Each structure stands twice: as C-alpha cells, then as structure tokens.
Amino acid sequence: MTADLRLNPILQWFNNRGWQPLSFQAETWEAYLAGKSGLIQVHTGSGKTYAAVMGPIAEMLDPPTEGLRLLYITPLRALSRDIEQSIKTPIEAMGWDISVESRTGDTSSSRKSKQLKHMPNILITTPESLSVMLSYKDSAKRFEHLRCVVLDEWHELMSSKRGTQTELSMAYLRSLCPELQTWAVSATLGNLEEAAQTAVG
C-alpha cells in the first residue's frame, strides 16, 4: 500500500488495532513525507487527526529528534485535551519516545514555564496561546526545529479575527522555518482552493 518505509511503525500500530488505514490517510502521510502541504476535508469522525499527525510522527521516529516538531492549532480550547489523548494513544501503546502536551488558557502557569524551558515534540494549542508564545524572548530558538503545523477546524478560523491572528503567526513561523509544512483540517468548506491557498500561504 505504501512505499515509504518510515511509515512501517504507523502501519504496525494500525495493524495492532485491527484497522486498515483509509485511503485519504495513507495519501496524506505519503504527501507529508514527500515534503508537501495541503488540506484534508472529510466528515467529522472519519480519522482526520490521524491523517494529519501520523506523517509527522513517522518523520520524528526516523531518527528520534529533540525540540518542538509538530504544532497542532485548534480554535476549540475544550477539544485540546481530547486531541492530546488521541495523539498520545498510539505513542504510548507503541512506546515511541515522543512527548505530547497542550498549552491553552487552562494550562497551569507552572506547566507553561516548563514548556518554555523544554518544548515537547508535539504541542496542541490555540491561536491566542500561540501568539503569546511567539511574543516571548527567545521564541525563535523554541520554534527552530518546527517541521509541521496542523490547522484544525480550518472552516472555524477562516475569515475571522482569530483566523487573521493565526495567519500572522504562521507568517512569522515560516520566516523562522522556511521549509515548514502546513496541513489544514476541516469537515465543511465551500471554496476548497481558496481555503487551501490561505492555509498553506
């Protein structure tokens, strides 16, 4: 099904669960590992999160790396915990050496301070929290290893003040990391071409 050997750990976890990756998931993983950015639009509950994150995770495993590699931006703070747990499930089941944390307005001050000193490999955050992080001293150093940004619920962000805030943050991140890849995730979008172009810059 796939030619990229880096995906073997991902396929092994799916196999352990008795699952077969959906075609759009496998296509997204391959596209990510080929250096591409894009837009994922399928119905809610169809496996969009794993489509978006498993490519970056496969890259992190070959070889294991330090620092923040994947930034997952969600406009829905209440869902950050669910997203974190969903991403942690295969990592913990397979014993992968990858750290995952959330950073929102609900995160404790002590946890936020620790994150600034030692960034996790995967961080789930909101547009507001990301903007605050980027305003801190040494933000360039904290984000220098970033490889991918996932924009969740892109239909919620587009054409809004929070969407503009996200785009400004993305522009700054791309100035720090010119090779940064972007994957927008949505269930309902009208003009797909415009939405994708806005997301990937």
N, C-alpha and C positions, 0 to 999 in steps of 0.2 A: 504493500500500500504506500509505503514511503521509502525514499532512497536515502534520507539523511540519518546517519547512524546516531547522531546526537539525540534523536527522538526515542531511542530504544528504552531509556528509563521511563519516559512518559507512557509509552505503549505498554510497558510491563505493568505499570500501576493500573491502567485501564483493564488490562487482561486479568489482573488480580481481582478486580471488582466485577468481572464478568461483563464488562462493557466493550462495545466496539466504537471507536471514535467516529463521530459523524463526519460526513464529507467536508462540510464547511470548517469544522475544527481542524482536520488534517491539512486542508488547504491553507488555513491561516498560519498554522505552525510552520509549514514549508515556506510560505511567503515571508514570514518574520525572519527565519534563519537565512533566507536569501537576501536580507537587508532591506526589505520593503516595508512600507507603511500602508494603512488602509482603513476601511470602515467595515464593521460587522453589523449587519442588520438581520435579526431573526426574532421570532416570537419570544416573549418572556418565558423563562423556564426551559429554554432549549439548549443550554450549555454555553452561553456566550462568555461567561467568566473564564472557563477552562480554555475556550478557543483563544481568548486574549492573552492569558498568562502562561500557558504551557510552553510556548515557543521561547519566551524569555527565560523561563525556568530551565529548559533544556540547555540553553546557552550558558546559564550560570553554573551548571553541573560539569561543563567541559571547557576548561577545568574550573573547580570552585574558585570564586573570587571574593574579594573584600569590598566593602562600601555599598552604597545605595545603587542598585542596578535597575530596579523597576519601581516606577511611581504610578500608583493607581488612584486617579482622581474621581471622586463621586460627589455629586451635588446633594446626595441624601445622607446626611450625617448618621441618621438612625440605622442605615444599612451597612455602615462601615464594619461593625462587629460581625455581621453575617458574612460579608465579603472576606474578612480576615480569616474566619473559621473555615470557609470554603477553600481558601488558598492553602491554609495550614493542613487540611485533611490529607492530601497526598504527600506533602512534605514530611509530616510526622509518621505516616504509615510506611513510607519508604526509607525513613532515616536519613533524608537528604540534609546536608549541612547548609541550610538556608534559613535566615531569620526573617520573620514577618511581624510587623507591628502596625498599629493605627495611630493617627495623630489628628484629632478633631478638637472642637471646643470642649468636649467631655473628657479629654485626656488630662491626667493629673500633671501638675507643674513639675513634680519630680521626674516623671516619665519623660516629659518634654525635654528637660535638661539633659537627661541621659542620652536621649536620641541625638541631640545636637553634638554631644561628645563622641558618640559612636552610632552612626546611622545603620539601621537594619538593611538587609539586602532588598527587601520589598516593603514599601511604605504605602498604606492606604490613607488618603487624606482628602480634604475638601478644598475648593478654590480659595476660601478665606484663609485657612491654615497654611496653605502653600504660599500665598502672598506674604504672610507674616514671616515664614521661614526664609523666604528669599530676601527679606529686608534686613536680616541679621548679618552681622560681621562674619566674614569667612564663609558666606553661603556658596561662593564659587568652589571652594575646596570640598564642601559637603556634597555637592552635586557633580563633581568632576568625573565620576565613574558611571553616571547615569546612562543607560542604554535605551530604555523604552519608557514611554508614558502611555497609559491606558486612560482614555476619557470615557467614563461610564455614563450611561443615560444622556448621551450627547444631545438628544432632542430636548431635554430639560434645560440644557445650558445655552444652546444656540439662540442668538437674537435676544439675549438678556444681559443685564449688567454683570451677572456672575459669569456669563459666557465671555464677555469682553475682558473681565478680570482674568479668566483662565487663558485667553489668547495672549494677553500681555505677559503672563507668567511663562507661557510656552515660548514666546519670542525670546525672552531672556534666557531660558534654559537652552534653546537652540544656539544662542550666541556662545554659551559655555561649552556645549556639546554638539558640534556641527553634524555629527553622524547620528544624532538622536532619531529614533524611530517612534512613530505615533500610531496608535490604533484606537479609533473611536468605536464605541459600542452603543447600539440603540435598538429599540424594538419598533419604533414608529418614526419615520422621517419621510417628508414629501420629496424634496429635490435632493436626491442622493448625491449627485455630482457636486453640487454646491456645498452640501454638508461635509462631504469627504475632503474637498479642497480646503474648506475653512479649518477642518480638524488638523490636517497634515501640514498646513502652512504653505 
